[in-house]
Every structure is written in structure tokens, then in C-alpha cells.
């Protein structure tokens, strides 16, 4: 699918897909959105209770969430395993054109390595950070472990409806530990109800500054019936 690189409001890049009329990140800021939703409301919330954290990401996309998570693990002295699934990976030249490392004033080698390493293998990228990139469709994927945190970063429900069905959330629920957290940018009522039907405790939180007004955080509070 053809992509157009664009610049978002905080200066960071994203990709726009004309065929879907959709982009990988918020126009208000790729880094700002990812940092607020997935790191601040997700990783840091789980880190209040534990320092050894297993994460599953739905939609690796540009690798921005992976990059920010690796940096946070380093800076906060966390031991993180991140399994990130992506059915349609971007290629290395596309990844290399993105300016995340530059804007974050980080050495670009880590971001490059994220995109260079093999798929479907667990690879230690830092002493405290291990990544497994999975090239597969989530609905066809079999989990072999449980997770403390889910980054749900699929395209919007109106663009990729099958990724937001109750069956997908039920699959994730079963793959999550007790008290595990799921974070996403989407707060649509139908999505909240699907999560609540599976015994997630759901809360709306303020969205990223300058971006969407709200985001969603859900916690697995007991086993599904």
C-alpha cells in the first residue's frame, strides 16, 4: 500500500495512506501522542506495581512505540519484553526516513536496529529490553505467554473494523495477566462496551495535549466468564 510521509504538529513524521485515507499517527503529533497514551498512561501505570513488564503491541507501524518503550526502559531501569505484531510491515528505507531519533536527541542506531532485526525472533536490543517482532495477522496468531500491558494501536475502527471486534478483545483478554492494562486512543462507546462485556474495568483519561480530548485505559479485573 502506497505511503506518503507527512510531518505532524510536533515536528515528528508519520505516514499517510491515500487508499485508506488514514495515517499512522495523530496529525497533532506522532511523538506526543505515543508518549502520552502508551508510555505515560500505559507503561508508567504498570511500572507502579512491577519493574519486569511483558508488553504486547497491536500494530507495530513505524516502530515509534517500540522505540519510546526501549528508551523508557533504559531511563526508568525497567526490564521489558515487547512483542509487537504487524501484518503489513514498513520497509527499511521508509523507517530510515523518519525523524524520531533526531527530535528526541537520541542516537539513531537503536531505532534503525528495531527495523533491521529479524522478524519472529526474540532479540535483546539492550540489557533491559527484548523485542520480538511478529509478522502476522492478530486474528490468526497463537499466544505462547501472558502480558502485563497491551498497546492497542490499530487503525481507527471506521478504517479497520475487524480489529476492533469483541473477538479480538476476548483473545487479548485471555492473553493478559490479572490486573494487566490495555491502552488505546479510541474512546468510542461501542468499543468501551465491548471491553466492559469482557470484564475489563474501563476509564477515560485526558488525551494528549493539543490532540484528541480523551483516551482509554482498561484493566483486566477478573477472568472472563
C-alpha positions as a printed Julia matrix, in Angstrom:
225×3 Matrix{Float64}:
   0.0     0.0    0.0
   1.46    3.33  -1.07
   2.51    5.66   1.74
   3.21    9.37   1.88
   5.49   10.69   4.6
   3.98   13.67   6.39
   5.02   15.94   9.25
   2.74   16.24  12.27
   2.22   19.23  14.56
   5.1    18.43  16.94
   7.52   18.16  14.02
   7.62   14.35  14.03
   6.89   12.28  10.97
   4.09    9.88  10.18
   2.79    8.11   7.08
  -0.46    8.81   5.27
  -2.22    6.05   3.31
  -4.26    7.62   0.48
  -6.0     4.33  -0.28
  -7.47    4.24   3.25
  -7.48    8.0    3.87
  -5.74    7.18   7.15
  -2.44    7.96   8.81
  -0.3     6.07  11.29
  -0.38    8.76  13.99
  -2.31   11.8   15.09
  -1.84   14.9   12.94
  -1.36   16.75  16.25
   1.95   14.98  16.89
   3.25   11.45  16.44
   5.69   11.51  19.34
   3.35   13.5   21.59
   0.51   11.03  21.03
   2.58    7.89  21.53
   4.37    9.23  24.6
   1.13   10.27  26.28
  -1.02    7.22  25.53
   1.39    4.31  25.55
   4.23    5.41  27.81
   2.64    7.8   30.32
  -0.8     6.12  30.64
   0.36    2.59  29.91
   3.95    1.68  30.75
   4.3     4.06  33.69
   0.98    2.89  35.14
   2.08   -0.75  35.11
   5.54    0.22  36.4
   3.91    1.46  39.62
   3.41   -2.19  40.55
   6.28   -4.04  38.88
   9.6    -3.44  37.15
   9.64   -6.59  34.98
   7.0    -5.94  32.34
   5.7    -8.04  29.43
   4.08   -5.95  26.69
   2.08   -6.88  23.6
   1.58   -4.28  20.87
  -1.21   -4.44  18.31
   0.17   -2.64  15.27
   3.92   -2.0   15.22
   3.52    0.52  12.39
   6.52    2.84  12.26
   8.12    1.35  15.36
   7.69    4.58  17.33
   6.05    2.88  20.32
   8.81    0.27  20.38
  11.46    2.99  20.3
   9.86    5.05  23.07
   9.41    1.93  25.19
  13.06    0.97  24.84
  14.11    4.48  25.87
  11.73    4.44  28.85
  13.0     1.03  29.96
  16.55    2.37  29.88
  15.74    5.61  31.7
  13.45    4.07  34.34
  15.5     0.93  34.97
  12.73   -1.43  33.84
  13.13   -4.92  32.41
  10.83   -5.01  29.37
   9.87   -7.7   26.89
   7.84   -6.3   24.0
   6.09   -8.46  21.42
   4.81   -6.35  18.53
   2.56   -7.72  15.8
   2.25   -6.21  12.34
   0.57   -7.72   9.29
   1.97   -5.18   6.82
   5.44   -4.0    7.91
   7.0    -0.85   6.54
  10.3    -1.37   4.75
  13.71   -0.23   5.96
  14.05    2.82   3.64
  10.68    4.06   4.88
  11.76    3.6    8.5
  15.09    5.31   7.85
  13.29    8.4    6.55
  11.59    9.05   9.91
  12.97   11.71  12.26
  12.09   10.34  15.71
  15.65    9.82  16.94
  16.68   13.27  15.76
  13.81   15.02  17.52
  14.34   13.03  20.71
  18.08   13.79  20.55
  18.92   10.08  20.6
  21.42    8.04  18.65
  19.55    6.69  15.65
  21.23    3.3   15.84
  18.62    1.86  18.22
  15.7     2.9   16.02
  17.48    1.5   12.97
  18.17   -1.76  14.76
  14.48   -2.11  15.65
  13.74   -2.23  11.93
  16.79   -4.28  10.93
  16.41   -7.26  13.26
  14.71  -10.44  12.12
  11.01  -10.99  12.44
   9.53  -13.74  14.61
  12.58  -13.97  16.88
  13.14  -12.64  20.42
  16.17  -10.36  20.28
  17.75   -8.47  23.16
  18.38   -4.93  21.94
  19.53   -3.52  25.29
  20.47   -5.18  28.6
  16.93   -4.46  29.85
  14.9    -4.58  26.62
  13.96   -7.54  24.44
  11.9    -7.24  21.27
  10.01   -9.84  19.28
   8.54   -8.52  16.05
   5.76  -10.74  14.75
   4.75  -10.57  11.1
   1.23  -11.96  11.25
  -2.46  -11.14  11.48
  -3.63  -10.95  15.08
  -6.75  -13.0   14.44
  -4.53  -15.9   13.26
  -1.84  -15.58  15.94
  -1.44  -18.02  18.84
  -0.02  -16.54  22.05
   2.55  -18.55  23.97
   2.7   -16.35  27.07
   0.74  -13.72  29.02
   1.22   -9.98  29.19
   1.02   -7.15  31.71
   0.3    -4.41  29.2
  -1.28   -4.13  25.75
  -0.66   -1.23  23.39
  -3.73   -1.27  21.15
  -2.67    0.86  18.2
  -4.63   -0.47  15.24
  -6.03    1.89  12.63
  -9.32    3.57  13.56
 -12.47    1.41  13.84
 -14.06    3.03  10.79
 -10.96    2.15   8.75
 -10.14   -1.31  10.14
 -13.34   -2.53  11.8
 -12.31   -6.18  12.12
  -9.51   -5.25  14.52
 -11.99   -3.75  16.98
 -14.44   -6.64  17.22
 -15.23   -8.3   20.55
 -13.48  -11.5   19.38
 -10.18   -9.62  19.14
 -10.53   -8.12  22.6
 -11.52  -11.52  24.02
  -8.36  -13.02  22.54
  -6.27  -10.28  24.12
  -8.09  -10.6   27.45
  -7.16  -14.28  27.64
  -3.53  -13.41  26.89
  -3.32  -10.84  29.71
  -2.31  -11.38  33.32
  -4.63  -10.4   36.17
  -4.6    -6.61  36.65
  -2.99   -6.16  33.23
  -3.68   -2.89  31.39
  -4.74   -2.09  27.83
  -4.36    1.44  26.46
  -5.66    2.92  23.23
  -6.53    6.27  21.68
 -10.12    5.23  20.87
 -12.93    6.08  23.33
 -15.97    5.25  21.18
 -18.9     4.0   23.24
 -19.2     0.74  21.32
 -15.54   -0.05  22.0
 -15.9     0.69  25.7
 -18.95   -1.59  25.9
 -17.13   -4.44  24.19
 -14.32   -4.18  26.69
 -16.7    -3.95  29.64
 -18.56   -7.05  28.43
 -15.31   -8.98  28.88
 -14.86   -7.8   32.48
 -12.4    -5.03  31.71
 -12.62   -2.07  34.06
 -12.64    0.88  31.68
 -11.74    4.52  32.29
 -11.46    7.55  30.06
  -8.39    9.72  30.61
  -7.36   13.1   29.19
  -5.9    12.78  25.72
  -2.53   14.12  24.6
  -2.1    17.92  24.76
  -3.31   19.52  21.56
  -4.73   16.23  20.3
  -7.81   14.13  20.99
  -9.71   15.2   24.09
  -9.74   11.72  25.65
  -8.06    8.31  25.55
  -8.98    4.96  27.06
  -7.36    2.7   29.65
  -8.82   -0.7   30.51
  -7.76   -3.08  33.27
  -8.38   -6.82  33.46
 -10.05   -7.23  36.81
 -11.1   -10.89  36.71
 -11.16  -13.87  34.42
 -13.67  -13.86  31.59
 -16.78  -15.95  32.06
